[in-house]
């Protein structure tokens, strides 16, 4: 968030691992690198002190920005997105690598960073939803939906409610 470093995913060691590197720096820091699982989808907290990420088939984790004190928040989920106040994470229940490689079972859930059970937000209906992205105001969460074979963007209030269609076209709209 301060523009001094960035986080990324690399498969250089044989599994997907998460790194942090200073802008202009040469030496990346391994933040999450279990050699038996894939860590993906890193997202900095609004204050830059933590990184949320998902592990293949294993849920959502939070770790300090340089790899300290990792902890599991959920046993399911992928593509975490921080609330602007840094208190909650929205995440999808189905991992997305490719907009056409989904199993049509995605839901969006929210979990408190301090712990607790995830709460379903949207996706219990006939159209699966994926890859949440919290709005800067914190009022809404954007995601993409599969409806009739098309991929479009919708938003929903962060407190739940009826989704609002944002795009309605033949283009593949995903990963808001």
HELIX and SHEET records of a PDB file:
SHEET    1   A 3 UNK A   5  UNK A  10  0                                        
SHEET    2   A 3 UNK A  17  UNK A  22 -1                                        
SHEET    3   A 3 UNK A  29  UNK A  32 -1                                        
SHEET    1   B 4 UNK A  39  UNK A  44  0                                        
SHEET    2   B 4 UNK A  50  UNK A  55 -1                                        
SHEET    3   B 4 UNK A  59  UNK A  64 -1                                        
SHEET    4   B 4 UNK A  71  UNK A  72 -1                                        
SHEET    1   C 4 UNK A  78  UNK A  82  0                                        
SHEET    2   C 4 UNK A  88  UNK A  92 -1                                        
SHEET    3   C 4 UNK A 108  UNK A 112 -1                                        
SHEET    4   C 4 UNK A 119  UNK A 122 -1                                        
SHEET    1   D 4 UNK A 129  UNK A 134  0                                        
SHEET    2   D 4 UNK A 140  UNK A 147 -1                                        
SHEET    3   D 4 UNK A 150  UNK A 157 -1                                        
SHEET    4   D 4 UNK A 164  UNK A 165 -1                                        
END                                                                             
